[in-house]
Every structure is written in structure tokens, then in C-alpha cells.
């Protein structure tokens, strides 16, 4: 991470609230282009299901591979 820590904080301590992190590497011309390409992938029904990190209110991270979920 280029020498800097990248940290995702847990969500506010509100019942039923989770922070979901979707991380991919994508080639793009600019940050805006990367965001647009990522959005296309996320909304394409033919895309592969992602692997997500889900953070609960206490900071516990659960990795979920949706391609393996029923």
C-alpha cells in the first residue's frame, strides 16, 4: 500500500449495521474511470459474484465469497 496503512473503520454501533468492503484492482485512466468501470462490474448480472469483507459494529471482519454461497 505504498507505505501507508489503509484502514476500514467499523460502522457506528447501531444494531444491524454492517460495513461491506468490495476490493478489486482495475486498470483505468483516472480515479473516475476506475469508479465507473467498477460500477459496471458490480451491476452486470453476468459478472462473477464477488468476495466481500463484512465488518460488524465491534470491528470483527468476516470474509464472504458469494460465488460459494447458496
SULFENWO-V406663 format. One record per pair of residues at least 6 apart in sequence whose C-alpha atoms are under 7 Angstrom apart, sorted by the first residue. I is the first residue (numbers start at 1). J is the second residue. D is the distance in whole Angstrom. If there is no record, write none. Layout:
BEGIN
<<I,J,D> <I,J,D>>
END
This chain:
BEGIN
<<10,19,6> <10,55,6> <10,56,6> <10,57,6> <10,58,7> <10,59,5> <11,17,7> <11,18,6> <11,19,6> <11,56,7> <11,57,5> <12,57,6> <13,57,5> <17,57,7> <18,54,7> <18,55,6> <18,56,5> <18,57,7> <19,54,6> <19,55,5> <19,56,7> <20,52,7> <20,53,6> <20,54,5> <20,55,6> <21,52,6> <21,53,5> <21,54,6> <22,52,5> <22,53,7> <26,34,6> <27,34,7> <28,34,5> <41,47,6> <49,66,5> <49,67,5> <50,65,6> <50,66,6> <50,67,7> <51,63,7> <51,64,6> <51,65,4> <51,66,6> <52,63,6> <52,64,5> <52,65,6> <53,61,6> <53,62,6> <53,63,4> <53,64,6> <54,61,6> <54,62,5> <54,63,6> <55,61,4> <55,62,6>>
END
